[in-house]
């Protein structure tokens, strides 16, 4: 199981733990299969992540990274270094934030290039 960003959750995935709102109200029970309708409702409720069975966060990041052209990723990383020029990218949190930001920006650019 892994905590996965809502944007990476797809219909058919199975919830690993009860999904609760910020007040503790159960929105979906563990073992429930996610549908497109669930995803729309969860976005409206402000849910940003969920624990999904059989998927780890690292697998999702790795799969996502494999979709991006390495040259385009380097271009986005160079641009992002300007945004992070006052930070220590050796710090684990900042390093991870930088990696996720550049990956997300590269995917956005990929979608724009393909007319998505």
N, CA, C and O atoms as a MOPAC input file, in Angstrom:
PM7 MOZYME 1SCF
protein

 N      0.83900 1    -1.19200 1     0.00000 1
 C      0.00000 1     0.00000 1     0.00000 1
 C      0.87200 1     1.23800 1     0.00000 1
 O      2.00900 1     1.21700 1     0.47100 1
 N      0.32500 1     2.31400 1    -0.53400 1
 C      1.06000 1     3.55200 1    -0.55100 1
 C      0.14300 1     4.74800 1    -0.62600 1
 O     -0.94300 1     4.69000 1    -1.20200 1
 N      0.60300 1     5.84000 1    -0.03100 1
 C     -0.13500 1     7.09200 1    -0.09500 1
 C      0.13300 1     7.69200 1    -1.47600 1
 O      1.27000 1     8.03100 1    -1.80600 1
 N     -0.91100 1     7.81700 1    -2.26600 1
 C     -0.80000 1     8.25800 1    -3.65200 1
 C     -1.57100 1     9.56400 1    -3.82600 1
 O     -2.67800 1     9.71600 1    -3.31000 1
 N     -0.98100 1    10.49200 1    -4.55000 1
 C     -1.62800 1    11.76000 1    -4.88500 1
 C     -2.89900 1    11.47600 1    -5.69100 1
 O     -2.90400 1    10.60300 1    -6.55900 1
 N     -3.95900 1    12.20200 1    -5.40500 1
 C     -5.24000 1    11.98200 1    -6.07900 1
 C     -5.10300 1    12.05100 1    -7.59900 1
 O     -5.79400 1    11.32600 1    -8.31500 1
 N     -4.22600 1    12.90900 1    -8.09100 1
 C     -4.03500 1    13.03300 1    -9.53500 1
 C     -3.49800 1    11.75700 1   -10.17300 1
 O     -3.66500 1    11.54700 1   -11.37400 1
 N     -2.85100 1    10.89900 1    -9.37400 1
 C     -2.27700 1     9.65600 1    -9.88700 1
 C     -3.16400 1     8.44600 1    -9.66000 1
 O     -2.83200 1     7.34600 1   -10.10200 1
 N     -4.28600 1     8.62800 1    -8.97900 1
 C     -5.20900 1     7.52300 1    -8.71600 1
 C     -6.11500 1     7.35500 1    -9.92200 1
 O     -6.62600 1     8.32700 1   -10.47700 1
 N     -6.30400 1     6.10500 1   -10.31600 1
 C     -7.11000 1     5.77900 1   -11.48700 1
 C     -8.29800 1     4.91100 1   -11.08000 1
 O     -8.22800 1     4.18100 1   -10.09100 1
 N     -9.39600 1     4.99300 1   -11.84800 1
 C    -10.52800 1     4.10100 1   -11.58000 1
 C    -10.05600 1     2.64600 1   -11.60800 1
 O     -9.21700 1     2.26100 1   -12.42200 1
 N    -10.61800 1     1.85200 1   -10.69500 1
 C    -10.25100 1     0.45100 1   -10.60000 1
 C     -9.26200 1     0.16700 1    -9.48100 1
 O     -9.13500 1    -0.97700 1    -9.04500 1
 N     -8.55600 1     1.19600 1    -9.01000 1
 C     -7.64100 1     1.00700 1    -7.89100 1
 C     -8.45800 1     0.75800 1    -6.62200 1
 O     -9.59900 1     1.20700 1    -6.50700 1
 N     -7.85400 1     0.03100 1    -5.66700 1
 C     -8.54600 1    -0.36000 1    -4.44400 1
 C     -7.98800 1     0.41800 1    -3.25300 1
 O     -6.77600 1     0.52700 1    -3.06600 1
 N     -8.90200 1     0.94900 1    -2.46400 1
 C     -8.52500 1     1.72900 1    -1.28500 1
 C     -7.89800 1     0.82700 1    -0.22200 1
 O     -8.46400 1    -0.20400 1     0.14100 1
 N     -6.72500 1     1.22400 1     0.27300 1
 C     -5.99700 1     0.44100 1     1.26700 1
 C     -6.42700 1     0.70900 1     2.69700 1
 O     -6.30900 1    -0.16700 1     3.55400 1
 N     -6.92400 1     1.90500 1     2.96400 1
 C     -7.40900 1     2.29500 1     4.30500 1
 C     -8.64000 1     3.16200 1     4.11400 1
 O     -8.85200 1     3.74200 1     3.04900 1
 N     -9.45000 1     3.24200 1     5.16700 1
 C    -10.61100 1     4.13000 1     5.10400 1
 C    -10.14500 1     5.53100 1     4.70500 1
 O     -9.10800 1     6.00900 1     5.16600 1
 N    -10.91400 1     6.16700 1     3.85900 1
 C    -10.60700 1     7.53100 1     3.43000 1
 C    -11.53700 1     8.46900 1     4.18700 1
 O    -12.76000 1     8.39200 1     4.07200 1
 N    -10.92000 1     9.36100 1     4.96900 1
 C    -11.70000 1    10.25100 1     5.83600 1
 C    -11.48500 1    11.71000 1     5.44400 1
 O    -10.44200 1    12.08000 1     4.90400 1
 N    -12.49400 1    12.52600 1     5.73000 1
 C    -12.31900 1    13.96000 1     5.53000 1
 C    -11.56700 1    14.52500 1     6.72600 1
 O    -11.21600 1    13.78100 1     7.64200 1
 N    -11.31900 1    15.81400 1     6.73200 1
 C    -10.50900 1    16.41100 1     7.80500 1
 C    -11.17800 1    16.36200 1     9.17200 1
 O    -10.51600 1    16.56400 1    10.19000 1
 N    -12.48800 1    16.09600 1     9.20900 1
 C    -13.20800 1    15.97700 1    10.47600 1
 C    -13.31300 1    14.52700 1    10.95400 1
 O    -13.90900 1    14.25100 1    11.99600 1
 N    -12.72900 1    13.60600 1    10.18300 1
 C    -12.75900 1    12.19800 1    10.57200 1
 C    -13.93400 1    11.40500 1    10.03100 1
 O    -14.06800 1    10.21800 1    10.33000 1
 N    -14.79200 1    12.04400 1     9.23600 1
 C    -15.93100 1    11.36000 1     8.63200 1
 C    -15.43200 1    10.43600 1     7.52600 1
 O    -14.70000 1    10.87000 1     6.63600 1
 N    -15.82400 1     9.16700 1     7.57600 1
 C    -15.39700 1     8.20300 1     6.56400 1
 C    -16.12700 1     8.48900 1     5.25400 1
 O    -17.35600 1     8.47200 1     5.20100 1
 N    -15.35500 1     8.75300 1     4.20000 1
 C    -15.92200 1     9.01400 1     2.87800 1
 C    -16.02700 1     7.73000 1     2.06500 1
 O    -17.02300 1     7.50100 1     1.37800 1
 N    -14.99100 1     6.89300 1     2.14700 1
 C    -14.97700 1     5.59000 1     1.47400 1
 C    -14.27300 1     4.59700 1     2.38400 1
 O    -13.29700 1     4.93800 1     3.05200 1
 N    -14.76900 1     3.37700 1     2.40900 1
 C    -14.20300 1     2.33400 1     3.25800 1
 C    -13.04400 1     1.61200 1     2.57800 1
 O    -12.97400 1     1.51700 1     1.35300 1
 N    -12.14300 1     1.10900 1     3.40800 1
 C    -11.02900 1     0.27400 1     2.95000 1
 C    -11.57200 1    -0.85700 1     2.07600 1
 O    -12.60800 1    -1.44300 1     2.38800 1
 N    -10.86700 1    -1.16200 1     0.97700 1
 C    -11.27800 1    -2.23700 1     0.07300 1
 C    -12.21700 1    -1.80100 1    -1.03500 1
 O    -12.52700 1    -2.58100 1    -1.93400 1
 N    -12.67100 1    -0.55600 1    -0.97300 1
 C    -13.59700 1    -0.02400 1    -1.97800 1
 C    -12.84700 1     0.22900 1    -3.29100 1
 O    -11.72800 1     0.74200 1    -3.28000 1
 N    -13.45800 1    -0.12600 1    -4.40400 1
 C    -12.86000 1     0.14200 1    -5.71400 1
 C    -13.18800 1     1.57300 1    -6.13600 1
 O    -14.34500 1     1.99300 1    -6.12100 1
 N    -12.14800 1     2.30800 1    -6.51100 1
 C    -12.30600 1     3.71800 1    -6.90300 1
 C    -12.92700 1     3.79500 1    -8.30800 1
 O    -12.53600 1     3.06800 1    -9.22200 1
 N    -13.90100 1     4.69400 1    -8.44700 1
 C    -14.51600 1     4.95300 1    -9.75200 1
 C    -14.22800 1     6.39100 1   -10.16800 1
 O    -13.72800 1     7.18300 1    -9.36900 1
 N    -14.53700 1     6.72200 1   -11.38600 1
 C    -14.37700 1     8.09300 1   -11.87600 1
 C    -15.23000 1     9.05500 1   -11.04500 1
 O    -14.80400 1    10.16700 1   -10.73200 1
 N    -16.42900 1     8.61300 1   -10.69700 1
 C    -17.32800 1     9.44100 1    -9.87400 1
 C    -16.69400 1     9.72000 1    -8.51100 1
 O    -16.76500 1    10.84200 1    -8.01200 1
 N    -16.07000 1     8.69300 1    -7.90500 1
 C    -15.39600 1     8.89900 1    -6.61600 1
 C    -14.31900 1     9.96700 1    -6.74100 1
 O    -14.20100 1    10.84400 1    -5.88500 1
 N    -13.53400 1     9.88900 1    -7.81100 1
 C    -12.43600 1    10.85100 1    -7.99900 1
 C    -12.96100 1    12.27600 1    -8.06600 1
 O    -12.37600 1    13.18400 1    -7.47600 1
 N    -14.06300 1    12.47500 1    -8.78400 1
 C    -14.65000 1    13.81500 1    -8.88800 1
 C    -15.14000 1    14.31000 1    -7.52800 1
 O    -14.93000 1    15.46800 1    -7.16700 1
 N    -15.79200 1    13.42400 1    -6.78200 1
 C    -16.31000 1    13.79800 1    -5.46100 1
 C    -15.16200 1    14.09500 1    -4.50100 1
 O    -15.22000 1    15.06100 1    -3.74000 1
 N    -14.12500 1    13.26900 1    -4.53600 1
 C    -12.98400 1    13.47800 1    -3.63900 1
 C    -12.31300 1    14.81400 1    -3.91900 1
 O    -11.88900 1    15.50100 1    -2.98900 1
 N    -12.21100 1    15.19000 1    -5.18900 1
 C    -11.64300 1    16.50200 1    -5.52800 1
 C    -12.50600 1    17.61200 1    -4.94300 1
 O    -11.98300 1    18.58700 1    -4.40400 1
 N    -13.82700 1    17.47000 1    -5.04700 1
 C    -14.72600 1    18.48800 1    -4.50500 1
 C    -14.59400 1    18.59300 1    -2.98800 1
 O    -14.75300 1    19.68100 1    -2.43400 1
 N    -14.30800 1    17.48500 1    -2.31000 1
 C    -14.14900 1    17.45900 1    -0.86100 1
 C    -12.76700 1    17.92300 1    -0.44000 1
 O    -12.50300 1    18.05000 1     0.75500 1
 N    -11.88200 1    18.18000 1    -1.38900 1
 C    -10.54800 1    18.65900 1    -1.05400 1
 C     -9.57500 1    17.56800 1    -0.64600 1
 O     -8.54600 1    17.85000 1    -0.03300 1
 N     -9.89400 1    16.32100 1    -0.98200 1
 C     -8.99700 1    15.21300 1    -0.68500 1
 C     -7.84600 1    15.26100 1    -1.68900 1
 O     -8.07400 1    15.37600 1    -2.89300 1
 N     -6.61100 1    15.17400 1    -1.19500 1
 C     -5.46500 1    15.28400 1    -2.10200 1
 C     -4.69300 1    13.97700 1    -2.26300 1
 O     -3.86300 1    13.85200 1    -3.16300 1
 N     -4.96900 1    12.98900 1    -1.38000 1
 C     -4.24300 1    11.72800 1    -1.47100 1
 C     -5.04600 1    10.62200 1    -0.80700 1
 O     -5.96600 1    10.87500 1    -0.03000 1
 N     -4.67000 1     9.37500 1    -1.13700 1
 C     -5.33300 1     8.22300 1    -0.53600 1
 C     -4.35700 1     7.06000 1    -0.48900 1
 O     -3.40700 1     6.99400 1    -1.26900 1
 N     -4.60600 1     6.14800 1     0.43700 1
 C     -3.79400 1     4.93500 1     0.56700 1
 C     -4.39300 1     3.89300 1    -0.38000 1
 O     -5.55300 1     3.50700 1    -0.23900 1
 N     -3.59100 1     3.44400 1    -1.34200 1
 C     -4.06100 1     2.52200 1    -2.37600 1
 C     -3.36200 1     1.17400 1    -2.23100 1
 O     -2.15000 1     1.11600 1    -2.02300 1
 N     -4.13000 1     0.09000 1    -2.34200 1
 C     -3.57500 1    -1.26000 1    -2.24200 1
 C     -2.72300 1    -1.58200 1    -3.46700 1
 O     -3.06400 1    -1.21700 1    -4.59200 1
 N     -1.60400 1    -2.27600 1    -3.22400 1
 C     -0.79500 1    -2.80900 1    -4.31300 1
 C      0.01000 1    -1.79400 1    -5.09700 1
 O      0.58900 1    -2.13100 1    -6.13000 1
 N      0.05700 1    -0.56100 1    -4.62700 1
 C      0.79400 1     0.49100 1    -5.32200 1
 C      1.61000 1     1.26200 1    -4.29400 1
 O      1.10900 1     1.60800 1    -3.22500 1
 N      2.86800 1     1.52800 1    -4.62500 1
 C      3.66400 1     2.37400 1    -3.74200 1
 C      3.87100 1     3.72300 1    -4.41000 1
 O      3.79100 1     3.85100 1    -5.63200 1
 N      4.13400 1     4.70200 1    -3.60000 1
 C      4.39300 1     6.05200 1    -4.10100 1
 C      5.58000 1     6.05000 1    -5.06000 1
 O      5.56900 1     6.74200 1    -6.07900 1
 N      6.60900 1     5.25900 1    -4.72000 1
 C      7.81700 1     5.19600 1    -5.54800 1
 C      7.50800 1     4.62700 1    -6.93200 1
 O      8.06700 1     5.08000 1    -7.93000 1
 N      6.61300 1     3.62800 1    -6.99100 1
 C      6.23000 1     3.05100 1    -8.28000 1
 C      5.52300 1     4.08600 1    -9.15800 1
 O      5.76800 1     4.16700 1   -10.36200 1
 N      4.65900 1     4.86300 1    -8.54700 1
 C      3.92900 1     5.89000 1    -9.29500 1
 C      4.90100 1     6.93700 1    -9.82000 1
 O      4.81200 1     7.33700 1   -10.98100 1
 N      5.82600 1     7.38300 1    -8.97900 1
 C      6.80100 1     8.39200 1    -9.39800 1
 C      7.68700 1     7.83700 1   -10.50800 1
 O      7.96300 1     8.53000 1   -11.48700 1
 N      8.13000 1     6.59900 1   -10.36000 1
 C      8.99000 1     5.97500 1   -11.36900 1
 C      8.26800 1     5.84300 1   -12.70900 1
 O      8.83600 1     6.13900 1   -13.76100 1
 N      7.02000 1     5.39700 1   -12.66100 1
 C      6.23000 1     5.24900 1   -13.89600 1
 C      6.01400 1     6.60900 1   -14.55600 1
 O      6.11700 1     6.74300 1   -15.77500 1
 N      5.71800 1     7.60600 1   -13.74200 1
 C      5.50100 1     8.95800 1   -14.26100 1
 C      6.77200 1     9.50100 1   -14.89100 1
 O      6.73300 1    10.09400 1   -15.96900 1
 N      7.90300 1     9.30000 1   -14.21700 1
 C      9.18400 1     9.79400 1   -14.72700 1
 C      9.54600 1     9.14800 1   -16.05200 1
 O     10.17400 1     9.78200 1   -16.90000 1
 N      9.15600 1     7.89000 1   -16.24200 1
 C      9.49500 1     7.19800 1   -17.48700 1
 C      8.74000 1     7.76400 1   -18.69000 1
 O      9.11800 1     7.49800 1   -19.83100 1
 N      7.68400 1     8.53600 1   -18.45500 1
 C      6.89600 1     9.13700 1   -19.52600 1
 C      7.50600 1    10.44000 1   -20.04500 1
 O      7.09500 1    10.95200 1   -21.08700 1
 N      8.47500 1    10.96600 1   -19.32300 1
 C      9.03500 1    12.28000 1   -19.64600 1
 C     10.34500 1    12.12400 1   -20.41600 1
 O     11.19500 1    11.30600 1   -20.06300 1
 N     10.49100 1    12.91700 1   -21.46800 1
 C     11.72800 1    12.94800 1   -22.24300 1
 C     12.84700 1    13.51100 1   -21.36600 1
 O     12.69000 1    14.59100 1   -20.79600 1
 N     13.97200 1    12.80300 1   -21.24500 1
 C     15.07100 1    13.26500 1   -20.38000 1
 C     15.56900 1    14.67300 1   -20.72300 1
 O     15.91100 1    15.43700 1   -19.82000 1
 N     15.61400 1    15.02500 1   -22.00100 1
 C     16.05500 1    16.36900 1   -22.39300 1
 C     15.07800 1    17.42800 1   -21.88800 1
 O     15.48400 1    18.49200 1   -21.41900 1
 N     13.79000 1    17.12100 1   -21.99100 1
 C     12.77600 1    18.06900 1   -21.53000 1
 C     12.83000 1    18.19700 1   -20.00700 1
 O     12.64500 1    19.28600 1   -19.46500 1
 N     13.08300 1    17.08700 1   -19.32400 1
 C     13.19600 1    17.12900 1   -17.87000 1
 C     14.38600 1    17.99200 1   -17.45000 1
 O     14.28100 1    18.77800 1   -16.50900 1
 N     15.50700 1    17.84800 1   -18.13800 1
 C     16.68700 1    18.68000 1   -17.83300 1
 C     16.38300 1    20.16000 1   -18.05800 1
 O     16.81000 1    21.01100 1   -17.27700 1
 N     15.64700 1    20.46300 1   -19.12300 1
 C     15.27600 1    21.85600 1   -19.40400 1
 C     14.43100 1    22.42600 1   -18.26300 1
 O     14.65800 1    23.55000 1   -17.81700 1
 N     13.46600 1    21.64900 1   -17.80100 1
 C     12.60700 1    22.09700 1   -16.69800 1
 C     13.42900 1    22.21000 1   -15.41500 1
 O     13.23400 1    23.14900 1   -14.64300 1
 N     14.34600 1    21.26600 1   -15.17500 1
 C     15.19700 1    21.33100 1   -13.98100 1
 C     16.04900 1    22.59500 1   -13.98100 1
 O     16.21000 1    23.23500 1   -12.94200 1
 N     16.59300 1    22.95500 1   -15.13500 1
 C     17.40000 1    24.17700 1   -15.22900 1
 C     16.56900 1    25.40800 1   -14.89700 1
 O     17.03300 1    26.31200 1   -14.20200 1
 N     15.34600 1    25.43600 1   -15.39400 1
 C     14.45400 1    26.55300 1   -15.09700 1
 C     14.11700 1    26.57500 1   -13.60000 1
 O     14.10400 1    27.63600 1   -12.97700 1
 N     13.84700 1    25.39600 1   -13.03400 1
 C     13.46000 1    25.31400 1   -11.62500 1
 C     14.60600 1    25.69100 1   -10.69700 1
 O     14.36600 1    26.19100 1    -9.59900 1
 N     15.83600 1    25.46300 1   -11.11400 1
 C     16.98400 1    25.83800 1   -10.27100 1
 C     16.96100 1    27.34800 1    -9.97300 1
 O     17.41700 1    27.77800 1    -8.91300 1
 N     16.43100 1    28.14600 1   -10.90500 1
 C     16.30900 1    29.58200 1   -10.66100 1
 C     15.32600 1    29.83600 1    -9.52000 1
 O     15.54300 1    30.73400 1    -8.70700 1
 N     14.24800 1    29.05300 1    -9.45300 1
 C     13.23900 1    29.22300 1    -8.40700 1
 C     13.78200 1    28.78500 1    -7.05600 1
 O     13.35700 1    29.29300 1    -6.01800 1
 N     14.72600 1    27.83700 1    -7.06600 1
 C     15.25700 1    27.25300 1    -5.83700 1
 C     16.65500 1    27.78000 1    -5.50400 1
 O     17.35200 1    27.17800 1    -4.68700 1
 N     17.07500 1    28.87300 1    -6.10800 1
 C     18.46700 1    29.30600 1    -5.95100 1
 C     18.83900 1    29.68900 1    -4.51500 1
 O     20.02500 1    29.74600 1    -4.18900 1
 N     17.86800 1    29.94800 1    -3.66300 1
 C     18.16600 1    30.28500 1    -2.26600 1
 C     18.01700 1    29.09400 1    -1.32400 1
 O     18.06100 1    29.26100 1    -0.10500 1
 N     17.84300 1    27.90900 1    -1.87000 1
 C     17.63000 1    26.74300 1    -1.00900 1
 C     18.78200 1    25.75300 1    -1.14300 1
 O     19.53200 1    25.76600 1    -2.11900 1
 N     18.89500 1    24.90800 1    -0.14700 1
 C     19.91100 1    23.85900 1    -0.13900 1
 C     19.27600 1    22.58300 1    -0.69700 1
 O     18.54700 1    21.88400 1     0.00800 1
 N     19.55700 1    22.28900 1    -1.96400 1
 C     18.95400 1    21.12700 1    -2.60500 1
 C     19.54700 1    19.80700 1    -2.11200 1
 O     19.13800 1    18.73600 1    -2.56100 1
 N     20.51500 1    19.88200 1    -1.18500 1
 C     21.02800 1    18.65100 1    -0.56700 1
 C     20.13400 1    18.21300 1     0.58700 1
 O     20.17600 1    17.05500 1     1.00500 1
 N     19.32800 1    19.13500 1     1.10000 1
 C     18.40700 1    18.80200 1     2.19000 1
 C     17.35400 1    17.83500 1     1.62800 1
 O     16.78700 1    18.09900 1     0.56800 1
 N     17.08400 1    16.72100 1     2.32000 1
 C     16.16800 1    15.70100 1     1.77600 1
 C     14.79500 1    16.23400 1     1.38000 1
 O     14.26600 1    15.86100 1     0.33200 1
 N     14.21100 1    17.10600 1     2.20900 1
 C     12.89600 1    17.64600 1     1.87100 1
 C     12.95800 1    18.49800 1     0.61200 1
 O     12.13900 1    18.33500 1    -0.29300 1
 N     13.92500 1    19.40300 1     0.55400 1
 C     14.03600 1    20.29400 1    -0.60800 1
 C     14.37600 1    19.50900 1    -1.87500 1
 O     13.87800 1    19.81100 1    -2.95900 1
 N     15.22400 1    18.50800 1    -1.72100 1
 C     15.58800 1    17.65700 1    -2.86100 1
 C     14.34000 1    16.96400 1    -3.41900 1
 O     14.13900 1    16.92900 1    -4.63300 1
 N     13.50600 1    16.41600 1    -2.53400 1
 C     12.28100 1    15.73300 1    -2.96500 1
 C     11.28500 1    16.72600 1    -3.56300 1
 O     10.65800 1    16.43400 1    -4.58200 1
 N     11.13500 1    17.88500 1    -2.94400 1
 C     10.23600 1    18.91400 1    -3.47300 1
 C     10.67400 1    19.34000 1    -4.86900 1
 O      9.84700 1    19.46600 1    -5.77300 1
 N     11.96800 1    19.56100 1    -5.04400 1
 C     12.51200 1    19.94500 1    -6.34800 1
 C     12.22300 1    18.86200 1    -7.38400 1
 O     11.79500 1    19.15800 1    -8.49900 1
 N     12.46000 1    17.60900 1    -7.01000 1
 C     12.23000 1    16.49000 1    -7.93500 1
 C     10.75700 1    16.41200 1    -8.35200 1
 O     10.45200 1    16.27800 1    -9.53700 1
 N      9.84700 1    16.49700 1    -7.37700 1
 C      8.42200 1    16.40000 1    -7.69100 1
 C      7.93800 1    17.57800 1    -8.52100 1
 O      7.12800 1    17.41100 1    -9.43400 1
 N      8.43200 1    18.76800 1    -8.20500 1
 C      8.03800 1    19.95000 1    -8.97000 1
 C      8.49400 1    19.84400 1   -10.42000 1
 O      7.71900 1    20.10700 1   -11.34000 1
 N      9.74600 1    19.46100 1   -10.62200 1
 C     10.25400 1    19.38600 1   -11.99400 1
 C      9.54200 1    18.28900 1   -12.78300 1
 O      9.25800 1    18.45900 1   -13.96800 1
 N      9.25700 1    17.18100 1   -12.13600 1
 C      8.54000 1    16.10400 1   -12.80600 1
 C      7.13800 1    16.55300 1   -13.19600 1
 O      6.68600 1    16.30000 1   -14.31300 1
 N      6.44900 1    17.22300 1   -12.26600 1
 C      5.09100 1    17.70200 1   -12.54200 1
 C      5.09600 1    18.73400 1   -13.67600 1
 O      4.23800 1    18.69200 1   -14.55800 1
 N      6.06300 1    19.66300 1   -13.65000 1
 C      6.15200 1    20.68200 1   -14.70700 1
 C      6.46100 1    20.05000 1   -16.06200 1
 O      5.89800 1    20.45400 1   -17.07900 1
 N      7.34900 1    19.06800 1   -16.07900 1
 C      7.69100 1    18.38200 1   -17.32800 1
 C      6.47500 1    17.65300 1   -17.88100 1
 O      6.26500 1    17.63800 1   -19.09400 1
 N      5.67400 1    17.05000 1   -17.01700 1
 C      4.45900 1    16.37300 1   -17.47400 1
 C      3.43500 1    17.36900 1   -18.00900 1
 O      2.75300 1    17.09300 1   -18.99600 1
 N      3.32900 1    18.52100 1   -17.36000 1
 C      2.42200 1    19.55800 1   -17.85800 1
 C      2.85200 1    20.00700 1   -19.24100 1
 O      2.02700 1    20.17100 1   -20.14100 1
 N      4.14600 1    20.20300 1   -19.39900 1
 C      4.67500 1    20.63500 1   -20.69200 1
 C      4.44100 1    19.56700 1   -21.75800 1
 O      4.12300 1    19.88600 1   -22.90400 1
 N      4.59800 1    18.30200 1   -21.37900 1
 C      4.34400 1    17.19100 1   -22.28900 1
 C      2.88800 1    17.20400 1   -22.73600 1
 O      2.59600 1    17.01100 1   -23.91600 1
 N      1.97000 1    17.43200 1   -21.79100 1
 C      0.55100 1    17.50700 1   -22.12500 1
 C      0.22900 1    18.67000 1   -23.04200 1
 O     -0.59700 1    18.54100 1   -23.94500 1
 N      0.88100 1    19.81700 1   -22.81700 1
 C      0.67200 1    20.98300 1   -23.67600 1
 C      1.19200 1    20.72000 1   -25.08900 1
 O      0.56600 1    21.11800 1   -26.07100 1
 N      2.33400 1    20.05000 1   -25.18600 1
 C      2.92900 1    19.74900 1   -26.48800 1
 C      2.08300 1    18.78000 1   -27.28400 1
 O      2.11600 1    18.79900 1   -28.51500 1
 N      1.31300 1    17.91900 1   -26.59500 1
 C      0.49000 1    16.92500 1   -27.26400 1
 C     -0.97300 1    17.34200 1   -27.34000 1
 O     -1.83600 1    16.55400 1   -27.72500 1
 N     -1.24100 1    18.60000 1   -26.96600 1
 C     -2.58400 1    19.14100 1   -27.08600 1
 C     -3.57700 1    18.60800 1   -26.07200 1
 O     -4.78300 1    18.63400 1   -26.31400 1
 N     -3.08100 1    18.12100 1   -24.92900 1
 C     -3.98200 1    17.60800 1   -23.88400 1
 C     -4.53000 1    18.72900 1   -23.05600 1
 O     -5.30500 1    18.49100 1   -22.13000 1

